[in-house]
Amino acid sequence: MNAYTYLAVDASSRRVRGREHAPAADVLTRELEKRGLLVLEIREAGSASAAGGALPRRRAVVEATRAIAALLGAGIPLTRALRVAAQVGGGALAPVLDDVRAHVERGGTLAEALGRHPRLFSPLYVGVVRAGDRAGELGGAFARLADHLEKAEELRSRLVSASIYPLLLAGAGGTAVLVLLLFVLPRFAELLEGSGAALPASTAFLLGVSTTISGSWPWLLGALAAAVLGLAAASRTERGRTAGARLLLLIPGVGGLRRAVLAARFARLLGVLVAGGTPLLPALDGVSESLADPLARDAALRIRAQVREGTSLREAVAAASVFPPLLAQLVAVGEESGQLGAFLVQAAEMFEGGAERSLRRLVALAEPAMIIVFGGIVGFVALALLQAIYGVNADAFR
C-alpha cells in the first residue's frame, strides 16, 4: 500500500486535502469519487505534495490551472471552475481569479480576462486559452497549459538543485582562503618578523598579499559591492541583458548548456501553442513575447519574419544560431509528418534531458577542479609557512 496526498473538491465546491493509503493512484481516485469528491490532483507522499498553506506564485498558478482543466473535463461550468480554482490557488491568486470570473460573467472572453493580469498569465497562457476557446476544447487547453507549466517548473528545479553543491563548495573554499589570509597569516607574520630571520620568497609573497588585503579590505569590499550593483543595474537594461546572454553563450561548456535550455523553451512554447490550434504566425508572436532571454526572443522574431515571407519553419530555425542544429532537423520531421506540435513537444523533452545531463557533467568536472584549486592554495600556504618555520629553527641552531 502506497501513501498518497490528494486535492479534491466536494459538492459545495469546497477544497478538500488529505492523505490516504491505496494500492494505486487510480484506485484511490475511484474511492474518492464514490464519496462525492472530484479529484483535482493526486500524488505519492514524498513528491511535491499539495500541502496546505500559501503557495508560491508559480506553483499556485500550476495548481489552479490543473484544477480548471479537471473541472472543465468533468463538465463543470467555467464560472464555477474559476471559483473553485481561486480556492485551490489561494493567496494572491484568489482575488485575480475572482476578477477573471467576474469579467467572464459580464460577457467578456476568458482570454481577455486573463490578459488583464500579465504578471501571472503570460502571453503564451492567454494564447493557448484563446485557441482552446475558439476550438471548443477549453478543458484540453488548460490541461496542456498545466503540463507545460509543470515541465518548466521541474526543469528549473532540477537545474537549480544541480547547481547548489558547487556554489556551496565555492563559498566554503573561498571563506577558508580568506580566513587564512586575513587571520592566520597575520599572526604568523608577527612571529616570523620578530625572529629576525630572512623569510623565503614564497612566505614573503603570502605575507605581502595578506597585508594588502588586511589593510585595504574596506576598499575591496566597496569595489565588490559596486561591481554587484553595477551588474544588477545592467541586468535591468536591454543592452545589459543582451550582453550577458552573449557572454553565457561564449563560455566553454556553459554555452552548449544554454543553447539546449533555450531550444527546449522555444520548442515547448511553440509546441503547446501549435498543438492547441494556434496558427503558426500568431504562435510565434506568443513565443517571442514569452521568452525572457533577449537573444532567443530576437531569434523568434526573426523566425517569424522569415516564415511570414514564405520561408519554411525548418529553414528559419536553422538560420537562428542561438539554437542547436538538431532543433531544425526535428522541426523538419514535424513539418513532413504533419504533427509539428507533437514533435516540438518531444524536441523540448529531448533538449531538457540533454540540458540536465550537460549540467551534471559540468558539476562533475567543477567539483574536483574546485577541490584541486582550493587544496592547492591551502597547500601552498602551508608549505610557505613550514619553509619559514624551518628557516627560523635553522637559524636558531647556528
C-alpha positions, 0 to 999 in steps of 0.5 A: 500500500502506497501513501498518497496526498490528494486535492479534491473538491466536494459538492459545495465546491469546497477544497478538500486535502488529505492523505490516504493509503491505496494500492494505486493512484487510480484506485484511490481516485475511484474511492474518492469519487464514490464519496462525492469528491472530484479529484483535482490532483493526486500524488505519492507522499514524498513528491511535491505534495499539495500541502496546505498553506500559501503557495508560491506564485508559480506553483499556485498558478500550476495548481489552479490551472490543473484544477480548471482543466479537471473541472472543465473535463468533468463538465463543470461550468467555467464560472464555477471552475474559476471559483473553485480554482481561486480556492485551490490557488489561494493567496494572491491568486484568489482575488485575480481569479475572482476578477477573471470570473467576474469579467467572464460573467459580464460577457467578456472572453476568458482570454481577455480576462486573463490578459488583464493580469500579465504578471501571472498569465503570460502571453503564451497562457492567454494564447493557448486559452484563446485557441482552446476557446475558439476550438471548443476544447477549453478543458484540453487547453488548460490541461496542456497549459498545466503540463507545460507549466509543470515541465518548466517548473521541474526543469528549473528545479532540477537545474537549480538543485544541480547547481547548489553543491558547487556554489556551496563548495565555492563559498566554503573554499573561498571563506577558508582562503580568506580566513587564512589570509586575513587571520592566520597569516597575520599572526604568523607574520608577527612571529616570523618578523620578530625572529629576525630571520630572512623569510623565503620568497614564497612566505614573503609573497603570502605575507605581502598579499595578506597585508594588502588585503588586511589593510585595504579590505574596506576598499575591496569590499566597496569595489565588490559591492559596486561591481554587484550593483553595477551588474544588477543595474545592467541586468535591468537594461536591454543592452545589459541583458543582451550582453550577458546572454552573449557572454553565457553563450561564449563560455566553454561548456556553459554555452552548449548548456544554454543553447539546449535550455533555450531550444527546449523553451522555444520548442515547448512554447511553440509546441503547446501553442501549435498543438492547441490550434494556434496558427503558426504566425500568431504562435510565434508572436506568443513565443517571442513575447514569452521568452525572457532571454533577449537573444532567443526572443530576437531569434523568434522574431526573426523566425517569424519574419522569415516564415511570414515571407514564405520561408519554411519553419525548418529553414528559419530555425536553422538560420537562428544560431542561438539554437542547436542544429538538431532543433531544425532537423526535428522541426523538419520531421514535424513539418513532413509528418504533419504533427509539428506540435507533437514533435516540438513537444518531444524536441523540448523533452529531448533538449531538457534531458540533454540540458540536465545531463550537460549540467551534471557533467559540468558539476562533475568536472567543477567539483574536483577542479574546485577541490584541486584549486582550493587544496592547492592554495591551502597547500601552498600556504602551508608549505610557505609557512613550514619553509619559514618555520624551518628557516627560523629553527635553522637559524636558531641552531647556528 
